[in-house]
Each structure stands twice: as C-alpha cells, then as structure tokens.
Amino acid sequence: MAMKTFRLPARFVTLLLTVSALLFASCKDEVIRTRTFRTSVPVYLSVAELRKETNAIQAPQQLSAPGKIYIFGNYLFITELNKGIHVVDNSNPASPRFTSFISIAGNVDLAVNTNVLYADNYVDLLAFDISDPANIHQVKRVENVFDNQYLDEAKGIILGYKDTVITEVVRGEVDPGKYYEYDTHSPIPSNTGGPVYGTGGSTARFTLMNSNLYTVSHYQLKLFNVSQANNPQYTSTVNLGGGIETIFPYENKLFIGSTTGMHIYDATNPSAPVKLSVYRHLTSCDPVVVKDKYAYVTLRSDNFCQQGINVLQVINIQDPTNPVLVSSFPMQKPYGLTISGSSLFICEGQYGFKVFNSADVLTIGQKQLFELKDINASDVIAGPKSLIVTGNKGIYQYNYSDPSRLKLLSHLALSNTL
C-alpha cells in the first residue's frame, strides 16, 4: 500500500517560521552583563575555632574602649569591649599600674570570687585563677551557656563586617532604574574563711551572692554554682522577659533593671530565686542600686529607650512584694550610680557627674553637693580607697572623703586621647 504524504497547511508553516525567528532573535540578543557594588559581608569565627584560641595573658595593653569596672582587693579590672580585661595594680589609687591583659574574645562582663575571675567568652563562661597576678591562668570553661545575638548556628560567631566590593554576572534584562538594597549594618557588635567577692558597677550584668554567680542577658537570668570557686557549674535559667539590662545584689535579693521596670527576686534559696514583684516605669534605660529600704533607679532616654524620661526615682522596697515610688527628680542624662553613706553619686553622661545628699530621700534633688562638668561619665564605684568613674576619656579616681569636694587622684587615659 502506498504511503500517504502529510502536508501542513501553508498558514501553519508560516507561523512556525515566525516563532522560530523570534526565539532565535531572543537568544541572540540575550543581555549578559556584570554589575559591581559595595556592601558589608560578615566575618565569621566558628565556635570550634574560638575554643582553640588561647586566652593568653599578655603584656599590658593600651586602654581604648573601656567597658565594665570591677574592684577586688588591691586590683582593678577593666574590660576592653569584646577583647579582654585589663589588670591594674591599684594599691595606690594615685598611681595605678597596668600589669597585664587577659585576652578574651567577645568579653563584656566579669566578676571575681575568692581569687577566681569569671568572664564571658561569647557563648562560654571562663574561669581564671588570679591568686598570683603574675601567673594568671585559665582553670575552667563552661560551654554553651550564653546566648549571643551574633551567633549563626551554621557558620559561627559574627566577629564583625568587612567592606567588600562584589562583581556578579547578570543575565537577562536589568532595569537600570531599579534600586537594590544591601545589608550594611555593623554589629553593635578581706577573707573571713568563706567566699570573698569583688565589687562591680551599677551597669554590671554579672554578680555574686551566696556561692552563686548570677548573669543576665536581654531576656534571661543564668545561675552558676560557684561554691568551688575554680569549678563553676551551670545550674539553671530563669526567663525574665525582654529588655533586661543590669543586676544588683542586696541582702539575699536580686534587683534586676530593665527598660520597662525593676524586677525583685528573693534569693534566700540561692539556686532557686523567686520572683517577688516588678516595679513598672516608662520605657527607659535603667541601672539600679540599693541601700537599706530604698532602691535608687536612674531612667534615661537613649538610642534604645527613645520614649524614656531622664529622672532619678527613689523606691521604697521595705515590702519587696509591693515596691512604692516615694520621690522622683529630673536629671539631664543619668547613667550609672552608686551610694556610700548619705552620698549618692550619679553619672550624667555628656553632662558630667554629680553628688547629692541622700539623707532625706524626699529632697535629694534639692541637695546637690558637687558637680564635675568636664567629664562624660557612664559608671561609678565607691571603693574602699577611691571613687572610680568611667568616662569617655578614661578611668578617673577621686578622693571622696569629703563628698562636697572630690579630689582627683589619677586618670588612666584612653590611647586615642593621649
């Protein structure tokens, strides 16, 4: 049987030829180009690599970005933000002497218990034996106890961001008027036989009480049993909510400052603190110190507390389950504070540093004793030998035997202000 020939109608042949021509032209005219742009890319360090790094005890380093200050015996410890801790022989406050530097990546806070110094190392807690200041050495690492906002579980810890030029191939049409947005943010980033603790400032996030180390993050309270000072043991976590900033211990209680209020916990059972109350206030940055039946709280409007107010509040905590505001005084930009005897010392940031008579809590604001205007003050500790103030140009020490006439003893200047 003869095979039949199949013929397409002429109109279909014309259509196929047209489509083929269009496809050929499209392939032939495909746009292939490159574009170059500048952006910030994260620099990572894996947690495994972090733990391989030696937390070396180095020669004294220059002070450039001081953070927390801490007193223990004749020594002053100053954190260098995210880099480590300066060790300062402060036997003579008029002539402090840098003796060494403990290199600790990601370090922000510290506390000292019976010659053992605790410090954060990004997600880990480290313990150092400082009984011999000439031979400081690490004795313990407790892993994965701290949350870190710069931790990528897959890639590691973001150490920072690097300005990078990227060139990439682009296929297809590119709308020259289209706006491309890239992430360019940087990380913000005397021994009596029992334990002997040091003294931290009002902005501390580490504190010691009753053989326990308490640390706060933005959301949590972490507990460590330090009955064996050189062998800290993580025990538990207490969820606090958001905006947690500081912690202050006083008579078996923990006073925790947050952007929205002051939390009071009973730590009579040190390993299981119990929430007693929360004193609420407007959203403000909030350090706290306590003496007798009063808590002194500075509230500040700042970058993270833009709706806040700038005041000193005095709160009656005689009944810790029902804290009551008794007085409030306007301030300019209050930061850290401390109280010694009947004198209240308040840092005012760019507005300096002020001393008030606090004998009568109802009239504190009307009884200013002293003022320093040439210092940008952020935190203060009333030590046994001197009043120690952190400023934007370094660490200052004052004789405060007469609170109405502070006398400068020494100034540890920043390397960039020398």
C-alpha positions as CSV (number, residue, x, y, z in Angstrom):
1,M,0.0,0.0,0.0
2,A,1.4,3.4,-0.9
3,M,2.4,5.7,1.9
4,K,0.5,9.0,2.1
5,T,2.3,12.3,2.2
6,F,1.1,14.6,5.1
7,R,1.4,18.3,4.3
8,L,0.9,21.1,6.8
9,P,-1.3,23.9,5.7
10,A,0.6,26.9,4.5
11,R,-0.6,29.1,7.4
12,F,0.9,26.8,10.0
13,V,4.2,26.7,8.2
14,T,4.3,30.5,8.2
15,L,3.5,30.6,12.0
16,L,6.3,28.1,12.9
17,L,8.9,30.0,10.9
18,T,7.9,33.3,12.6
19,V,8.1,31.7,16.2
20,S,11.5,30.2,15.3
21,A,12.8,33.5,14.1
22,L,11.6,35.3,17.3
23,L,13.2,32.6,19.5
24,F,16.5,32.8,17.6
25,A,16.5,36.6,17.9
26,S,15.7,36.4,21.6
27,C,18.6,34.1,22.2
28,K,20.9,36.0,20.0
29,D,20.1,39.3,21.8
30,E,20.2,37.9,25.4
31,V,21.7,40.5,27.7
32,I,24.7,39.3,29.7
33,R,26.4,41.9,31.7
34,T,28.2,42.4,35.1
35,R,27.5,44.8,37.9
36,T,29.7,45.9,40.7
37,F,28.6,47.1,44.1
38,R,30.0,47.7,47.6
39,T,28.5,46.0,50.6
40,S,29.4,44.7,54.1
41,V,29.8,41.0,54.5
42,P,30.0,39.2,57.8
43,V,33.3,37.8,59.1
44,Y,32.7,34.5,60.9
45,L,34.7,32.5,63.5
46,S,33.4,29.0,64.2
47,V,32.8,28.1,67.8
48,A,35.3,25.3,67.5
49,E,37.9,27.7,66.3
50,L,37.0,30.1,69.1
51,R,37.7,27.4,71.7
52,K,41.1,26.6,70.1
53,E,42.2,30.1,70.6
54,T,44.4,30.6,73.7
55,N,43.0,33.1,76.1
56,A,46.5,34.4,76.6
57,I,47.8,36.5,79.4
58,Q,49.6,39.3,77.6
59,A,51.7,42.3,78.4
60,P,49.8,45.4,79.4
61,Q,47.7,46.8,76.5
62,Q,46.5,50.3,75.8
63,L,43.1,51.3,77.1
64,S,40.9,52.3,74.2
65,A,37.3,51.1,74.7
66,P,36.7,50.5,78.4
67,G,33.5,48.8,79.5
68,K,32.8,47.4,82.9
69,I,35.0,48.2,86.0
70,Y,35.4,45.8,88.9
71,I,37.3,46.1,92.2
72,F,38.9,43.1,94.0
73,G,41.4,43.7,96.8
74,N,44.2,46.0,95.6
75,Y,43.4,45.3,92.0
76,L,41.1,47.0,89.5
77,F,39.8,45.1,86.5
78,I,38.6,46.9,83.4
79,T,37.0,45.3,80.4
80,E,38.2,46.3,76.9
81,L,35.0,45.8,75.0
82,N,34.9,42.4,73.2
83,K,38.7,42.0,73.6
84,G,39.5,41.2,77.2
85,I,40.3,42.5,80.6
86,H,43.0,45.0,81.8
87,V,44.5,44.0,85.1
88,V,45.6,47.1,87.1
89,D,47.5,47.2,90.4
90,N,45.5,49.8,92.3
91,S,47.4,49.6,95.6
92,N,48.0,53.3,95.3
93,P,44.9,54.9,93.6
94,A,47.1,58.0,92.9
95,S,49.4,55.8,90.8
96,P,47.6,52.8,89.3
97,R,49.7,50.5,87.2
98,F,48.7,48.2,84.3
99,T,50.2,44.8,85.0
100,S,48.8,42.5,82.3
101,F,45.9,42.0,79.8
102,I,43.7,38.9,79.7
103,S,42.8,38.4,76.0
104,I,39.2,37.1,75.8
105,A,37.3,37.5,72.5
106,G,33.8,38.7,72.9
107,N,34.2,39.6,76.6
108,V,31.8,42.2,78.1
109,D,31.4,41.3,81.8
110,L,33.2,39.9,84.7
111,A,33.1,39.0,88.4
112,V,35.6,37.8,91.0
113,N,35.1,35.1,93.6
114,T,37.9,34.3,96.1
115,N,40.8,34.8,93.6
116,V,38.9,33.3,90.6
117,L,37.8,35.7,87.9
118,Y,34.7,34.8,85.8
119,A,34.3,36.3,82.3
120,D,32.1,35.7,79.2
121,N,33.7,34.5,76.0
122,Y,30.9,34.9,73.5
123,V,28.8,31.8,74.3
124,D,31.1,30.3,77.0
125,L,31.9,31.2,80.6
126,L,35.6,31.2,81.5
127,A,37.2,31.0,85.0
128,F,40.8,32.3,85.7
129,D,42.9,31.8,88.8
130,I,44.2,35.2,89.7
131,S,45.7,34.4,93.1
132,D,49.1,35.2,91.7
133,P,48.7,38.3,89.4
134,A,52.0,37.4,87.8
135,N,50.7,34.0,86.8
136,I,47.1,34.3,85.9
137,H,45.8,31.2,84.1
138,Q,42.5,29.7,82.9
139,V,41.1,26.9,85.1
140,K,37.7,26.2,83.6
141,R,35.5,26.7,80.5
142,V,31.7,26.1,80.7
143,E,30.5,25.7,77.2
144,N,27.3,27.0,75.5
145,V,25.8,28.8,78.5
146,F,25.2,32.2,77.0
147,D,23.0,33.3,74.1
148,N,24.7,35.5,71.6
149,Q,22.8,37.6,69.1
150,Y,25.8,37.4,66.7
151,L,25.8,33.6,66.6
152,D,24.9,31.9,63.3
153,E,24.4,28.2,64.2
154,A,25.8,27.1,60.8
155,K,28.6,29.5,60.3
156,G,29.7,30.6,63.8
157,I,30.0,33.9,65.5
158,I,30.0,37.2,63.6
159,L,33.2,39.0,64.6
160,G,32.4,42.0,62.5
161,Y,31.7,43.1,59.0
162,K,34.1,43.7,56.2
163,D,33.6,46.3,53.5
164,T,33.7,44.3,50.2
165,V,33.4,45.0,46.5
166,I,31.4,42.4,44.7
167,T,31.1,41.8,40.9
168,E,28.5,39.5,39.6
169,V,27.2,38.3,36.2
170,V,23.7,39.3,35.4
171,R,21.7,37.5,32.7
172,G,18.5,39.0,31.2
173,E,17.3,42.5,31.1
174,V,18.2,44.6,34.1
175,D,16.1,47.6,34.9
176,P,18.7,50.4,35.3
177,G,16.3,52.3,37.4
178,K,15.8,49.5,39.9
179,Y,17.1,50.2,43.5
180,Y,19.0,47.3,45.1
181,E,19.3,47.4,48.9
182,Y,22.1,45.6,50.7
183,D,22.7,45.0,54.4
184,T,25.4,47.4,55.6
185,H,24.8,47.2,59.3
186,S,27.6,46.6,61.7
187,P,27.2,44.7,65.0
188,I,26.6,46.8,67.8
189,P,28.6,44.4,67.5
190,S,39.3,40.6,103.4
191,N,38.8,36.9,103.6
192,T,36.9,35.6,106.6
193,G,37.2,31.9,105.7
194,G,34.2,32.0,103.3
195,P,33.9,33.3,99.8
196,V,35.3,36.8,99.1
197,Y,33.6,38.8,96.3
198,G,34.7,41.9,94.5
199,T,32.6,44.9,93.7
200,G,31.1,45.8,90.3
201,G,29.4,48.9,89.0
202,S,25.7,49.6,88.6
203,T,25.7,48.6,84.9
204,A,27.0,45.1,85.7
205,R,25.4,42.0,84.2
206,F,27.4,39.6,86.4
207,T,27.1,39.5,90.2
208,L,27.9,37.1,93.0
209,M,25.9,36.2,96.1
210,N,25.7,33.2,98.4
211,S,28.1,31.0,96.4
212,N,26.2,31.6,93.2
213,L,27.1,33.6,90.1
214,Y,24.2,35.3,88.5
215,T,24.3,36.7,85.0
216,V,21.7,38.4,82.9
217,S,21.2,38.7,79.2
218,H,18.5,40.7,77.5
219,Y,15.9,38.0,78.3
220,Q,17.3,35.6,80.9
221,L,18.9,35.1,84.3
222,K,21.6,32.4,84.3
223,L,22.7,30.7,87.5
224,F,26.0,29.1,88.3
225,N,27.0,27.3,91.4
226,V,30.4,28.6,92.4
227,S,30.8,27.0,95.9
228,Q,34.0,25.7,94.4
229,A,35.3,28.9,93.0
230,N,37.5,27.4,90.4
231,N,34.9,25.0,89.2
232,P,31.7,26.9,88.2
233,Q,28.7,24.7,87.4
234,Y,25.8,26.0,85.3
235,T,22.6,25.1,87.1
236,S,19.6,26.8,85.6
237,T,18.0,29.6,83.6
238,V,15.1,31.9,84.6
239,N,13.2,33.7,81.8
240,L,12.7,37.3,82.7
241,G,11.1,38.8,79.6
242,G,12.7,41.4,77.4
243,G,14.9,44.5,77.9
244,I,17.0,43.2,80.8
245,E,20.0,45.4,81.4
246,T,21.6,45.2,84.9
247,I,21.7,43.2,88.1
248,F,22.4,44.3,91.7
249,P,22.6,42.1,94.8
250,Y,21.4,43.2,98.2
251,E,20.5,41.2,101.4
252,N,19.6,37.9,99.7
253,K,17.7,39.7,97.0
254,L,18.4,40.4,93.3
255,F,17.4,43.7,91.8
256,I,17.3,43.5,88.1
257,G,17.0,46.6,86.0
258,S,15.2,46.5,82.6
259,T,13.9,49.0,80.1
260,T,10.4,48.7,81.5
261,G,10.9,48.1,85.2
262,M,12.8,46.8,88.2
263,H,12.4,43.1,88.9
264,I,12.9,41.9,92.5
265,Y,13.8,38.3,93.2
266,D,14.2,36.6,96.6
267,A,17.4,34.5,96.5
268,T,17.2,33.2,100.1
269,N,17.5,29.8,98.3
270,P,20.4,30.9,96.1
271,S,19.9,28.2,93.5
272,A,16.2,28.9,93.0
273,P,15.4,32.6,93.2
274,V,11.7,33.5,93.5
275,K,10.1,36.5,91.8
276,L,8.6,38.9,94.3
277,S,7.5,41.8,92.2
278,V,8.1,44.1,89.3
279,Y,8.1,47.9,89.7
280,R,7.0,49.2,86.3
281,H,8.1,52.5,84.7
282,L,8.1,54.2,81.3
283,T,10.4,52.6,78.7
284,S,13.9,53.9,79.8
285,C,17.4,52.6,80.2
286,D,17.6,51.6,83.9
287,P,20.6,51.0,86.3
288,V,19.7,50.2,89.9
289,V,21.5,50.4,93.3
290,V,20.0,49.6,96.7
291,K,20.7,50.7,100.3
292,D,18.6,50.0,103.4
293,K,14.9,50.2,102.4
294,Y,15.3,52.2,99.2
295,A,16.2,51.4,95.6
296,Y,17.7,54.2,93.5
297,V,16.9,54.0,89.8
298,T,18.1,56.3,87.0
299,L,15.9,56.3,84.0
300,R,17.3,57.6,80.7
301,S,16.0,58.2,77.2
302,D,18.6,56.9,74.8
303,N,19.0,55.2,71.4
304,F,17.2,52.1,72.6
305,C,14.9,53.9,75.0
306,Q,13.7,56.8,72.9
307,Q,10.4,57.1,74.7
308,G,12.0,57.3,78.1
309,I,12.4,60.1,80.6
310,N,15.5,61.4,82.4
311,V,14.9,61.2,86.1
312,L,16.2,59.7,89.4
313,Q,13.5,57.7,91.1
314,V,13.6,56.5,94.7
315,I,11.5,53.5,95.5
316,N,10.6,52.1,98.9
317,I,11.3,48.4,98.9
318,Q,10.7,47.7,102.6
319,D,7.9,45.4,101.4
320,P,9.7,43.8,98.3
321,T,6.4,42.4,97.1
322,N,5.0,45.9,96.8
323,P,7.6,48.5,95.8
324,V,6.3,52.1,96.1
325,L,7.7,55.2,94.4
326,V,8.4,57.9,97.1
327,S,10.2,60.6,95.1
328,S,11.4,61.5,91.6
329,F,13.8,64.1,90.5
330,P,14.6,65.4,86.9
331,M,18.1,64.7,85.5
332,Q,19.8,65.5,82.3
333,K,21.0,62.1,81.1
334,P,21.6,59.8,84.0
335,Y,23.7,56.6,83.6
336,G,25.4,54.6,86.3
337,L,25.2,55.5,90.0
338,T,26.4,54.4,93.5
339,I,25.6,55.3,97.1
340,S,28.0,55.5,100.0
341,G,26.8,56.6,103.4
342,S,24.5,59.5,102.8
343,S,26.0,60.5,99.5
344,L,24.5,59.5,96.1
345,F,26.9,59.7,93.1
346,I,25.3,59.9,89.6
347,C,26.9,59.8,86.2
348,E,25.2,62.2,83.8
349,G,26.9,61.2,80.5
350,Q,27.8,64.3,78.4
351,Y,26.5,66.5,81.3
352,G,29.2,65.3,83.7
353,F,29.0,63.8,87.2
354,K,27.0,64.9,90.3
355,V,27.0,64.2,94.0
356,F,23.8,64.5,96.1
357,N,23.0,64.3,99.8
358,S,20.6,61.4,100.1
359,A,19.9,61.5,103.9
360,D,16.4,62.7,103.1
361,V,15.0,60.8,100.1
362,L,12.3,63.4,99.6
363,T,14.7,66.2,99.0
364,I,17.7,64.6,97.2
365,G,17.2,66.7,94.0
366,Q,17.5,69.9,96.0
367,K,20.7,68.9,97.8
368,Q,23.4,68.8,95.2
369,L,26.8,68.7,96.9
370,F,29.3,68.7,94.0
371,E,29.4,68.6,90.2
372,L,32.0,67.8,87.6
373,K,31.3,69.2,84.1
374,D,34.4,68.3,82.2
375,I,33.8,64.5,82.2
376,N,31.5,62.3,80.1
377,A,30.7,59.9,82.9
378,S,29.0,56.5,82.4
379,D,29.5,54.4,85.6
380,V,30.9,54.7,89.1
381,I,32.0,52.6,92.0
382,A,32.5,53.8,95.6
383,G,35.6,51.7,96.5
384,P,37.4,51.4,99.8
385,K,40.2,53.6,98.6
386,S,38.7,55.8,96.0
387,L,35.7,56.7,93.9
388,I,36.2,55.2,90.5
389,V,34.5,56.8,87.5
390,T,34.4,55.6,83.9
391,G,34.4,58.5,81.4
392,N,34.7,59.0,77.7
393,K,38.4,59.8,78.2
394,G,39.4,57.0,80.5
395,I,39.1,55.9,84.1
396,Y,39.2,58.6,86.9
397,Q,39.8,58.1,90.6
398,Y,38.9,60.6,93.3
399,N,39.4,61.0,97.0
400,Y,35.8,61.3,98.2
401,S,36.3,61.6,102.0
402,D,34.6,64.9,101.6
403,P,31.8,64.3,99.0
404,S,31.4,68.0,98.5
405,R,35.0,68.4,97.3
406,L,36.1,65.5,95.3
407,K,39.9,65.5,94.6
408,L,41.3,63.9,91.5
409,L,43.9,61.2,92.4
410,S,44.6,59.7,89.0
411,H,43.5,59.4,85.4
412,L,44.0,56.3,83.2
413,A,43.7,57.9,79.8
414,L,42.5,56.2,76.6
415,S,45.1,55.6,73.9
416,N,43.2,57.8,71.5
417,T,43.1,60.8,73.9
418,L,46.8,60.8,74.8
